[in-house]
Amino acid sequence: MPVDAPLVRRLVATQFPHWADLPVEPVAKSGVDNATYRLGDTLSVRLPRLPRWVGQVEREQRWLPYLAPHLPLPIPAPVARGGPGEGYPFPWSVYRWLEGEDADLDRIADPHRTAVELAGFLTALQSVPATGGPPPEASNGFRGVPLADRRDSPVVESRVRERIAALSGLVDTAALTEVYETAVAAPAWPGPPVWIHGDPDPANMLMRDGRLGAVIDFGTVAVGDPACDLIAAWTFFDAPSRQVFRAALGVDDATWARGRAWGLTGILPGPEELTDPVRGVAARRRLDEIVADHQQHP
């Protein structure tokens, strides 16, 4: 669904006229599932781009106020819910604006401290009572499902094998396949489902003054297998801080192995990225690290 600033201005003006005079500006990185715009100095507007993601509006509106008091870092706070209008067919949300920059490990003052802080955030999230929480479903991309689940998640076998096969001749696809197959063979999560963020990627974390300042974009939040949130180990941390992160979480071997599969889906590049002279170096390094970790901790 095409979304631009004039549409957002019209939606705000017609549904929330008390904010009609506030400027509307696109954020630097708007997101894939949702378009995000800044509304004045203290608010933001978030709008689903596709029908599949409409359920994220209800999920965030319902559960973010419930989760926030239990968490050690700020998360988005819904302040209003909009509806279809002006040619836009979906519900949408207004949130408090959270200050900060996209998290970047190279600009984090102390990566080890950040690893402990993020582990503490995820531990607190997992500890929130999950009774009645939303299960993995289409509108959260089935984040948090068991690896054997056949639904269309990032870790479903058909999707992962196809992405690995596309890299044939460019990297050691046999080693990547072994990482994935080991994860699938690992014991499933033995406990009840727990709260997960679903996509703790650097783009969904904010830093302030060189420290982790907030966690955002809870459209994929659910109750499921906590291995899903180990994505951060591979998309954010380097090898030393990754081990600090694991130790702070107290993750068992089976969960870590399943987390590698989720992490693998987060770092698997396309052939065009691998052959890029700049991006390819970083992509290969990430793949080498996940294979090395598997070999060291099978």
N, C-alpha and C positions, 0 to 999 in steps of 0.2 A: 504494500500500500504506500503510494507516494506521500511523504510528509515533508512540509517545509515551514519556515517561520510564519508566512502569512496565514497558513491554515491554523497554526497554533494560536496566533493572535485572535483569529475569529472565534475559535473554540473557547478561549478564555473570556473574551469579551461577551459572548452570548450566555455562557453558563456561569461565569464568575465575574460579573460586571465590576465588583469592587477591586478587581485586579486589572481591569481593562487598560489602564494607563501605564502599566509596568512594561518595560522593554522586554522583548523576546529575542534571544540570541542562541544560535546552535552552539553546543559544546564542541571542544576540539575533536573528541572521539565519541561519536554518538552511540555506538553499539550496533550489534548485528540483529538481535531479536527485537529491540525497541529503539525508537528515536528519542533522544533526550535534548531538551532545550532549557536554557536558563531563563527564569522568569523574575525580573528585577534582581535585587541583590541577595535575597534570602530564600528563594524558591526555585524549584525545577519542575519541568513537565516531562512525563515519560509516556510514550505512546507505542503500543505494539505495531509492528510492521506487517505481520501476517496473521491469518486466523488462528494458526496453531498456537501462537503465543498469548492469545487473549486471556487464557486462564492464569497467566502470571499476574495480571492486575488483581484478581481476587485473592491470589495466594499472598501477595505482598500486603495488600490492604488488611487482610484478616490476621496475618501471622507476625508481621514485623512489630506491631505494638506489643504483642505477647512476648516476643523474644528479647526485645531491646533491654528491659530491666535486668536481665540475667547475664548480659554480655559485657566484657571489659573494654570494648572499643565501640565508638559510635557506629550506628547503622542508619540507613535512610528511615525517615519518619513521615508516613503519609499524613497529609493535612486536608486533602479533598479528593473526591473521585468524580471524574467527568464521564459523560456518556456520548453516544454517537451524535454526530451533527456536522453541519457544514460540508457534507459529502464524505466525512470520515465515519466508518461503520462500527468502530470498536469502543469499548470503555477505555479510559485512560486515567492517569493519576497525577496529582500534584504533591510534591515532597518538600521538606525543608532542604535547603542547599547545604551541602557539606563541603567545606573548604579543603583543598589539598591538591596534590599532583599525583598522576599515575605512579604507582610504586615502581621503582627501578633499583635493583640491587646495587648497581654501580654508584648510586647516589645515596644509598642508605648509610648512615654514619657507622652503625655497628651491625653487620649482618647476623652475627650470632645472637645478639639481643633481639633482633627482629624475628629470628627463628623461634626463640622462646616465646615472644609475645604472640605470634600467630598461632603457635601450638596451644598457648593458653586460651586464646579466643576460640579455637576449634574444640578444645576440651570443654570449655564452658557451654558452647553450643550443644555439644553431644549430651551434656548433663541436664539440659532443660527437659522437663517431662514431655514426652512425645505422644501421649495418648490423644487420639483424634487428629493428629497432624496429617498433612497431605502426603499420600504415597507417591512414588515415582509414576509419572503418567506422561502422555504426549506433550502437554504444555510445558513441562520442564525438561523435555528431551530425554525422559526416562533416566535422569541422573539418579544414581543410588541403587539401581537394580543389581541383583546378583549377576555375575559374569555369564552364567549359563542362560540367562533370560534371552528369549528370542525376539523381543520387541526392539524397535529401531532406536537403540541407544548408541552413544559413541563407541561402546565396547562390544557391540554385537559382533559375532564372529565373522559374518559375511562382509561387514564393512571394514573391519580391521585387516582381514586377510587381503582384501582388494587394495587397500591403501599401501600395505607392505609390498604387494606384488608390483605396484606401480613404480617402485624404486629399484626394481631388479636391474643389476648392472651398475648401479650407482653406489649402493651400500651393501653391507652384509645382511641380506634379507633373512638368511637362515638364523642368524643370531637374534634378530628382532622377533622372528616367529617363535623362537624358543622363549624369549621373555614373555610373550603373550600366552603361549601354551602352558608355561609354568604357572602363570596367574590363574588361568582357567582351571588347572588341576588342583590349586590350593584349596584347603577347606573353606567353605562358605562362612560368612559371619554367623557366629553361633548364638548371638543374643538377639533381643528384640530390636527393631529398627530404631535408629537414633536420628536426631536432627543433623542434617548436612546443609552446607551452603550450596553445593552442587558445581560451582565453577570458581574456586578461589585462585583465579588467574591474576597476575600483576595488574591487568587492566581493571580489575574489580576490587583493587585495594588502593587507598590513598595514603600518601605520606605527607607529613608536615614537619618542617625543621629537621629533616633527615631521619625521622622515625615513622613507624607505622601509625597512621592517625585515624583510619576508619576502614570499614569493609562495606562495599556497596554492591548493587545489582544482585538482589535476592530472587530474581525471577525463577531460578532453578531450585530454590529451597524445597526440601522434602524431608521425610523420615525414611531412612534406608540404610544401606551399608556405608559405614564411615570411610571405607577405603576410597570412595569417590573423591573425598576432599584431599587426598594425598597428591592430587594433581599439582598442588602448589610446590611439592618437593621437586618437581621436574621442570615446571614452567617458570619458577621464581628463584629458587636457591641454587647455589653452586655446591660442589661436593662437600666442603667442610661444613657450611651452614646447614646443608641437608641432613648431615648426621646429627647435628645439634637439634634440628627440628624433630627427627625421629625419636631421639632420646627423650626430648621434652614431652612428646606425645605418649611415650611408652607403648609404641606399636609392636604387636607380635609379628612373627615372621609371615604368617599366612595373610594378615591384613596388609603388610608391606608389599607382599608379592602381588596381591590383587590391586593395590594402589599403583604398582608399576604399570599395569595394563591401562588404568585410567590416565596415568602420566604419559604413557606412550601415545595415546590418542591425542593428548594435548600438544605433543612436540613433533609428531610425524609430519614432515614437510611434504609438499608436492615435488615432483621432479624439477619444476621450474625454479623452486627455491633452492634446491640442492645444487643446481648448476649455476646459480647466481654467484659471482665472485666474492661478494660481500656477505650476503645472507647465508650462503652455503657453508661458510666456515663455522658460524654459530650453530647452524642446524646439525652439522656433523658432530660437533662437540657434544651437543645435548644427547644425540643418539649414542655416541661412544660412552657417555657417562651412565646411561640407563643400562646398557649392555654390561659395562664393567661392574655396576652395582649388583646386577643379577648373578654375574659369575663369582663375585666375592661373597654374596649372601644368597645362595640358591635356595 
